[in-house]
């Protein structure tokens, strides 16, 4: 009689694992961000203040939705 650790040696104790690993797909940006010329922006901001569309740089920043430091 052959003993192999299991009381019933006729049972097959082989396990099969199957892993399905999906590759990570990075989304590419379809729109490239464009930047405006900072000199042109500065002139535009100065013109808005001179015409009275904004009374100061802080108000101009609120109108444009940017920080006061960026306006400066």
Residue, then its C-alpha position, 0 to 999 in steps of 0.5 A: x500500500x502506497x501512502x501519499x499524505x491523503x487518505x484517498x490517493x485516487x483523488x487528483x489534487x491538481x489546481x489550474x489557475x488562469x489569469x486574464x490580465x487586461x492591458x492598460x490603455x492610456x487615453x490620449x488627449x484629442x485637444x491640444x491646449x493652445x496658449x495666447x501670447x502673454x504680451x498680447x494678453x497684457x495689452x488686452x488687460x490694460x485696454x480693458x482697464x483703460x476703457x473702464x470695463x474693469x476698474x482694477x486688476x482685481x476686478x479684471x481677474x474676477x471677470x476673466x476667472x483667473x488669479x490676481x497674480x496672473x493678471x499682474 
